[in-house]
Amino acid sequence: MIRVTTVPVKTYVGKSKIPGANYVINPYVGCPHKCLYCYAEFMRKFSAHREAWGDFLDVKLCDTPLHPSQLFHQHVMLSSVTDPYNPFEKKYEVTRNILKQLVHCQAYVSVLTKSALVVRDIDLLKQLPTCQVTFSFSTVDETVRKLIEPGTSCTDEKIKALKQLQQAGISTTVMAAPLLPGISDWKEIVRQTAPYVRSFLFDSLNMRGTFQHKLMDFIDVHYPHLLPLYNEIYLQGKRTYWHRLQQEIETYGKENNLDVEVYFGKESSFSFTPISSEESCAPNFPEMDPSQPQLF
């Protein structure tokens, strides 16, 4: 059972330290997707919740409208430490109400999600001067997805959503991340989504103290044959696996005329290429400032 609470806030908008994004909006605190690798679990210590991460959700309610003078043609990210389209958005419509205001402000918006619910707001996304929707995939294997990110939309729903967004003229990107060594089939992610996206981003699994034991226990139970590989990467700090994988991805991209960017071990986190009114840009996702959580 997920505990849902409505929380009044003074503003939805936060100044972003993520390179390229001027502002970030997180409509919720918490995320019911329950991804095994969730970097945002650190947010729990800033809340009053005793529940485990993934078992609570604070719904932010704000009476203060967004100001065009602040956000006109500014780059706004939805979101950095929650999914703006988590399942409870269907009921509360916080993200939808924020988008209505962003349309009025004529902001440049980038959405990062794992949820097919984003298609509900195509009518608003089309009214923005530029909009980029990035879907995150760590797998397209439903058996694996149910184990590592059980609250997310299923693969077929996400791919159908990508197709609908593309048909609506909205720029789409797939972020294959985090890639779990020996588990994530990045070629299959590309194969199934390529018809509906303009670019691909790739990032590695960055092991963090908040979920390291949980993730290693998962590997021990479900993929014990991969323990030596995970020990080599995360305990011994060897980068051979990621160097080899980056070469494979970049070669594959060139051979198949795909727009790919690989951010294994790079130092910035979610940067926007300058956007023109004619074309939305793809965000980049390397590593971030310690004061801003890393995406994976």
The 8 nearest C-alpha neighbors of each residue, nearest first, counted from 0:
[[1, 2, 54, 55, 3, 53, 31, 50],
 [2, 0, 54, 55, 3, 56, 31, 53],
 [1, 3, 55, 56, 54, 0, 4, 50],
 [2, 4, 56, 55, 57, 1, 5, 58],
 [5, 3, 57, 58, 6, 56, 2, 55],
 [6, 4, 58, 57, 59, 60, 7, 3],
 [5, 7, 59, 58, 60, 57, 4, 8],
 [8, 6, 60, 59, 61, 5, 9, 62],
 [9, 7, 61, 10, 60, 59, 6, 11],
 [8, 10, 61, 63, 7, 11, 62, 60],
 [11, 9, 12, 8, 61, 63, 13, 65],
 [10, 12, 24, 26, 13, 61, 25, 9],
 [11, 13, 24, 10, 23, 22, 14, 25],
 [14, 12, 23, 22, 15, 24, 11, 10],
 [15, 13, 22, 21, 23, 16, 12, 20],
 [14, 16, 22, 17, 21, 23, 20, 13],
 [15, 17, 18, 291, 14, 288, 20, 21],
 [16, 18, 15, 269, 20, 268, 19, 270],
 [19, 17, 270, 20, 269, 16, 267, 268],
 [18, 20, 270, 271, 17, 21, 269, 272],
 [21, 19, 74, 22, 18, 17, 75, 15],
 [20, 22, 74, 15, 75, 73, 14, 19],
 [23, 21, 15, 14, 75, 20, 13, 76],
 [22, 24, 76, 13, 75, 15, 12, 77],
 [23, 25, 12, 77, 78, 11, 26, 76],
 [24, 26, 78, 27, 81, 77, 79, 80],
 [27, 25, 59, 24, 83, 94, 93, 11],
 [28, 26, 58, 25, 57, 59, 29, 81],
 [29, 27, 57, 56, 81, 58, 30, 26],
 [28, 30, 56, 81, 55, 27, 53, 57],
 [29, 31, 53, 81, 32, 56, 82, 33],
 [32, 30, 53, 33, 150, 54, 85, 29],
 [150, 31, 33, 151, 30, 34, 148, 149],
 [34, 32, 53, 31, 148, 150, 35, 149],
 [35, 33, 148, 37, 36, 147, 32, 149],
 [34, 36, 147, 37, 33, 148, 214, 210],
 [35, 37, 34, 38, 210, 214, 295, 147],
 [38, 36, 34, 39, 35, 40, 295, 33],
 [37, 39, 40, 295, 36, 294, 293, 292],
 [40, 38, 41, 80, 37, 42, 292, 81],
 [39, 41, 42, 38, 43, 52, 37, 209],
 [40, 42, 39, 43, 44, 38, 209, 45],
 [43, 41, 40, 44, 45, 39, 46, 29],
 [42, 44, 46, 45, 41, 40, 52, 48],
 [43, 45, 42, 46, 41, 47, 48, 40],
 [46, 44, 43, 42, 47, 41, 48, 28],
 [47, 45, 43, 48, 44, 42, 28, 49],
 [48, 46, 49, 45, 44, 43, 50, 42],
 [49, 47, 50, 46, 43, 55, 44, 51],
 [48, 50, 51, 47, 43, 46, 52, 55],
 [49, 51, 48, 54, 55, 52, 53, 2],
 [50, 52, 54, 53, 49, 55, 48, 43],
 [53, 51, 54, 40, 43, 50, 55, 29],
 [52, 54, 31, 33, 30, 55, 51, 29],
 [55, 53, 1, 51, 52, 50, 2, 31],
 [56, 54, 2, 1, 53, 3, 29, 50],
 [55, 57, 29, 3, 28, 2, 30, 58],
 [58, 56, 28, 4, 27, 5, 3, 6],
 [57, 59, 5, 27, 6, 4, 56, 60],
 [60, 58, 6, 27, 26, 7, 5, 57],
 [61, 59, 7, 6, 8, 58, 5, 62],
 [60, 62, 8, 63, 7, 9, 10, 59],
 [63, 61, 64, 60, 9, 10, 8, 7],
 [62, 64, 61, 10, 65, 9, 11, 8],
 [65, 63, 62, 66, 100, 61, 10, 97],
 [64, 66, 100, 63, 67, 101, 104, 70],
 [65, 67, 68, 69, 64, 70, 104, 71],
 [68, 66, 104, 70, 71, 69, 65, 103],
 [67, 69, 66, 70, 71, 104, 65, 72],
 [68, 70, 67, 66, 71, 73, 65, 104],
 [69, 71, 73, 67, 106, 104, 68, 72],
 [70, 72, 67, 106, 104, 105, 73, 68],
 [73, 71, 106, 107, 105, 70, 74, 104],
 [72, 74, 70, 106, 71, 107, 21, 75],
 [75, 73, 107, 20, 21, 108, 22, 106],
 [76, 74, 22, 108, 23, 20, 107, 21],
 [75, 77, 23, 109, 78, 108, 110, 24],
 [78, 76, 110, 24, 109, 111, 23, 83],
 [77, 79, 25, 76, 24, 81, 83, 80],
 [78, 80, 81, 77, 25, 23, 294, 76],
 [81, 79, 39, 78, 25, 82, 292, 28],
 [82, 80, 30, 79, 78, 29, 83, 25],
 [81, 83, 84, 85, 112, 78, 30, 80],
 [84, 82, 85, 94, 78, 81, 26, 77],
 [85, 83, 82, 88, 114, 116, 117, 86],
 [84, 86, 82, 87, 88, 83, 114, 30],
 [87, 85, 88, 89, 84, 31, 116, 114],
 [88, 86, 89, 90, 85, 91, 84, 92],
 [89, 87, 92, 91, 90, 86, 84, 85],
 [88, 90, 87, 92, 91, 86, 116, 84],
 [91, 89, 88, 87, 92, 86, 93, 85],
 [90, 92, 88, 93, 89, 87, 58, 94],
 [93, 91, 88, 95, 94, 89, 90, 96],
 [94, 92, 96, 95, 91, 97, 26, 88],
 [95, 93, 97, 96, 92, 83, 98, 26],
 [94, 96, 98, 92, 97, 93, 99, 120],
 [97, 95, 99, 93, 98, 94, 92, 100],
 [96, 98, 94, 100, 95, 99, 93, 101],
 [99, 97, 101, 95, 100, 96, 102, 94],
 [100, 98, 96, 102, 97, 101, 95, 103],
 [99, 101, 103, 97, 98, 102, 65, 104],
 [102, 100, 104, 98, 103, 99, 106, 105],
 [101, 103, 105, 99, 127, 100, 104, 98],
 [102, 104, 100, 101, 105, 99, 67, 106],
 [103, 105, 67, 101, 71, 102, 106, 70],
 [106, 104, 102, 71, 103, 101, 127, 72],
 [107, 105, 72, 71, 73, 104, 101, 70],
 [108, 106, 74, 129, 72, 73, 75, 130],
 [109, 107, 75, 130, 74, 76, 106, 129],
 [108, 110, 131, 76, 130, 132, 77, 75],
 [109, 111, 132, 77, 133, 76, 131, 112],
 [110, 112, 133, 134, 132, 77, 78, 109],
 [113, 111, 134, 114, 82, 135, 110, 133],
 [112, 114, 135, 134, 151, 152, 115, 136],
 [115, 113, 152, 116, 112, 84, 151, 117],
 [114, 116, 157, 117, 160, 156, 152, 118],
 [117, 115, 114, 118, 119, 84, 89, 86],
 [116, 118, 115, 119, 120, 84, 114, 121],
 [119, 117, 121, 120, 116, 160, 115, 164],
 [118, 120, 117, 116, 121, 122, 115, 95],
 [121, 119, 118, 122, 123, 117, 124, 95],
 [120, 122, 124, 118, 123, 119, 125, 164],
 [121, 123, 120, 125, 124, 126, 119, 118],
 [124, 122, 126, 125, 121, 120, 99, 98],
 [123, 125, 121, 126, 127, 122, 120, 130],
 [126, 124, 123, 127, 122, 121, 169, 167],
 [127, 125, 123, 124, 102, 128, 122, 129],
 [126, 128, 129, 102, 124, 125, 105, 130],
 [129, 127, 276, 105, 107, 126, 130, 106],
 [130, 128, 107, 279, 127, 276, 108, 131],
 [129, 131, 108, 109, 279, 107, 127, 124],
 [130, 132, 109, 170, 171, 279, 110, 133],
 [133, 131, 110, 171, 109, 111, 172, 170],
 [132, 134, 172, 111, 173, 171, 110, 131],
 [133, 135, 173, 112, 113, 174, 111, 172],
 [134, 136, 174, 113, 175, 173, 176, 112],
 [137, 135, 175, 138, 176, 174, 134, 139],
 [136, 138, 176, 177, 175, 178, 183, 135],
 [139, 137, 183, 136, 140, 144, 184, 188],
 [138, 140, 154, 188, 141, 136, 187, 144],
 [141, 139, 143, 138, 142, 144, 154, 184],
 [140, 142, 144, 143, 139, 145, 154, 153],
 [143, 141, 145, 140, 144, 146, 139, 147],
 [142, 144, 146, 141, 140, 145, 147, 138],
 [145, 143, 141, 147, 146, 148, 142, 140],
 [144, 146, 149, 143, 142, 148, 147, 141],
 [145, 147, 143, 144, 149, 148, 142, 35],
 [146, 148, 35, 144, 34, 145, 149, 143],
 [149, 147, 34, 144, 33, 150, 145, 151],
 [148, 150, 145, 151, 146, 147, 144, 32],
 [32, 151, 149, 148, 33, 31, 152, 34],
 [152, 150, 32, 149, 148, 113, 114, 153],
 [153, 151, 114, 115, 156, 157, 113, 154],
 [152, 154, 156, 155, 151, 157, 141, 144],
 [153, 155, 157, 156, 139, 158, 152, 141],
 [154, 156, 158, 157, 153, 159, 152, 160],
 [157, 155, 159, 153, 154, 158, 115, 160],
 [158, 156, 160, 115, 154, 159, 155, 161],
 [157, 159, 161, 155, 160, 156, 154, 192],
 [158, 160, 156, 162, 157, 161, 155, 163],
 [161, 159, 157, 163, 158, 162, 115, 118],
 [162, 160, 158, 164, 159, 163, 195, 165],
 [161, 163, 159, 165, 195, 160, 164, 166],
 [164, 162, 160, 166, 165, 161, 167, 159],
 [163, 165, 167, 161, 169, 166, 162, 160],
 [166, 164, 162, 168, 167, 169, 163, 195],
 [165, 167, 163, 168, 164, 162, 169, 195],
 [168, 166, 164, 165, 169, 163, 121, 125],
 [167, 169, 165, 166, 170, 164, 125, 163],
 [170, 168, 164, 165, 167, 171, 130, 131],
 [169, 171, 131, 279, 132, 168, 165, 130],
 [172, 170, 196, 132, 133, 131, 197, 169],
 [171, 173, 133, 198, 196, 197, 199, 132],
 [174, 172, 134, 199, 133, 135, 175, 200],
 [173, 175, 200, 135, 176, 199, 201, 134],
 [176, 174, 201, 136, 137, 135, 200, 173],
 [177, 175, 178, 137, 202, 174, 201, 136],
 [176, 178, 204, 203, 137, 202, 295, 179],
 [177, 179, 176, 203, 183, 204, 137, 180],
 [178, 180, 183, 182, 204, 177, 181, 203],
 [181, 179, 182, 178, 183, 229, 228, 204],
 [180, 182, 183, 179, 225, 184, 228, 178],
 [183, 181, 179, 180, 184, 178, 138, 143],
 [184, 182, 179, 138, 178, 185, 137, 181],
 [183, 185, 187, 186, 182, 138, 188, 139],
 [186, 184, 188, 187, 183, 189, 175, 138],
 [187, 185, 189, 188, 184, 190, 248, 191],
 [186, 188, 190, 189, 185, 184, 191, 139],
 [189, 187, 185, 186, 191, 190, 139, 192],
 [190, 188, 186, 187, 192, 193, 191, 185],
 [189, 191, 187, 188, 193, 192, 186, 194],
 [192, 190, 188, 189, 193, 187, 194, 158],
 [191, 193, 189, 194, 190, 195, 188, 158],
 [194, 192, 189, 195, 190, 196, 191, 197],
 [195, 193, 192, 196, 191, 162, 190, 197],
 [194, 196, 162, 193, 192, 161, 165, 197],
 [197, 195, 171, 172, 193, 198, 194, 173],
 [196, 198, 172, 171, 170, 195, 258, 199],
 [199, 197, 258, 172, 196, 259, 173, 200],
 [200, 198, 259, 173, 174, 172, 258, 260],
 [199, 201, 174, 260, 259, 261, 175, 173],
 [202, 200, 261, 175, 174, 176, 262, 260],
 [203, 201, 176, 262, 263, 177, 261, 178],
 [204, 202, 178, 177, 263, 205, 176, 201],
 [203, 205, 177, 178, 179, 295, 206, 202],
 [206, 204, 295, 203, 207, 177, 233, 36],
 [205, 207, 211, 204, 208, 233, 210, 36],
 [208, 206, 211, 209, 210, 205, 38, 36],
 [207, 209, 211, 210, 206, 212, 213, 38],
 [210, 208, 207, 211, 40, 41, 38, 212],
 [209, 211, 213, 208, 212, 207, 214, 36],
 [212, 210, 208, 214, 207, 213, 206, 209],
 [213, 211, 215, 214, 210, 216, 208, 209],
 [214, 212, 210, 216, 211, 215, 217, 35],
 [213, 215, 217, 211, 216, 212, 210, 218],
 [214, 216, 218, 212, 217, 213, 211, 219],
 [217, 215, 219, 213, 214, 218, 212, 220],
 [216, 218, 214, 220, 215, 219, 221, 213],
 [219, 217, 222, 215, 221, 216, 220, 223],
 [218, 220, 223, 216, 217, 222, 221, 215],
 [221, 219, 217, 218, 222, 223, 216, 215],
 [220, 222, 218, 219, 217, 223, 216, 224],
 [223, 221, 218, 224, 225, 219, 220, 226],
 [224, 222, 219, 225, 226, 218, 220, 221],
 [223, 225, 222, 226, 227, 219, 228, 218],
 [226, 224, 228, 223, 227, 222, 229, 181],
 [225, 227, 229, 228, 223, 224, 230, 219],
 [228, 226, 230, 229, 225, 231, 224, 223],
 [229, 227, 231, 225, 226, 230, 232, 180],
 [230, 228, 226, 232, 231, 227, 233, 225],
 [231, 229, 234, 227, 233, 228, 232, 226],
 [230, 232, 235, 228, 229, 234, 233, 237],
 [233, 231, 237, 236, 229, 230, 235, 234],
 [232, 234, 236, 230, 229, 235, 231, 206],
 [233, 235, 230, 236, 231, 232, 229, 237],
 [234, 236, 231, 237, 233, 232, 230, 229],
 [237, 235, 232, 233, 234, 238, 231, 230],
 [236, 238, 232, 235, 239, 231, 233, 240],
 [237, 239, 241, 240, 242, 232, 236, 231],
 [240, 238, 242, 241, 237, 243, 232, 244],
 [239, 241, 243, 238, 242, 244, 232, 237],
 [240, 242, 244, 238, 243, 239, 245, 263],
 [243, 241, 239, 245, 244, 240, 238, 246],
 [242, 244, 246, 240, 241, 245, 239, 247],
 [245, 243, 241, 247, 246, 242, 240, 248],
 [244, 246, 248, 242, 247, 243, 241, 249],
 [245, 247, 243, 249, 244, 248, 250, 242],
 [246, 248, 244, 250, 245, 249, 251, 243],
 [249, 247, 251, 245, 250, 246, 252, 244],
 [248, 250, 252, 246, 251, 247, 245, 253],
 [251, 249, 247, 253, 252, 248, 246, 254],
 [252, 250, 248, 254, 249, 253, 247, 255],
 [251, 253, 257, 249, 255, 250, 254, 256],
 [254, 252, 256, 250, 255, 251, 257, 249],
 [253, 255, 251, 252, 256, 250, 257, 249],
 [254, 256, 252, 253, 257, 251, 250, 258],
 [257, 255, 253, 252, 254, 258, 251, 259],
 [258, 256, 252, 255, 259, 253, 198, 199],
 [257, 259, 198, 199, 252, 256, 260, 197],
 [260, 258, 199, 200, 257, 198, 252, 261],
 [259, 261, 200, 201, 199, 262, 258, 249],
 [262, 260, 201, 200, 263, 202, 245, 259],
 [263, 261, 285, 202, 265, 201, 264, 260],
 [262, 264, 202, 203, 265, 261, 241, 285],
 [265, 263, 262, 266, 285, 286, 203, 202],
 [266, 264, 285, 262, 286, 263, 267, 268],
 [265, 267, 286, 285, 287, 264, 268, 288],
 [268, 266, 286, 287, 285, 265, 18, 269],
 [267, 269, 285, 286, 287, 284, 17, 270],
 [268, 270, 284, 283, 17, 18, 282, 285],
 [271, 269, 19, 18, 283, 282, 268, 20],
 [272, 270, 19, 282, 273, 283, 20, 281],
 [271, 273, 280, 274, 270, 282, 281, 19],
 [274, 272, 271, 275, 280, 19, 279, 74],
 [275, 273, 280, 279, 272, 278, 276, 129],
 [274, 276, 277, 278, 273, 279, 129, 280],
 [275, 277, 278, 128, 129, 274, 279, 107],
 [278, 276, 275, 279, 129, 274, 128, 280],
 [279, 277, 275, 276, 280, 274, 129, 170],
 [280, 278, 129, 274, 130, 131, 170, 275],
 [281, 279, 274, 272, 278, 282, 271, 131],
 [280, 282, 271, 172, 283, 131, 272, 279],
 [283, 281, 271, 270, 269, 280, 284, 272],
 [284, 282, 270, 269, 271, 285, 281, 268],
 [283, 285, 269, 268, 262, 282, 270, 286],
 [284, 286, 268, 267, 262, 265, 266, 283],
 [287, 285, 268, 266, 267, 265, 293, 284],
 [288, 286, 268, 267, 293, 266, 289, 291],
 [287, 289, 291, 290, 267, 16, 286, 17],
 [290, 288, 291, 287, 292, 293, 286, 16],
 [289, 291, 288, 292, 16, 287, 293, 17],
 [290, 292, 288, 289, 287, 293, 16, 17],
 [293, 291, 294, 289, 290, 39, 287, 38],
 [292, 294, 287, 295, 286, 291, 38, 268],
 [293, 295, 292, 38, 79, 268, 284, 286],
 [294, 293, 38, 177, 205, 204, 37, 176]]
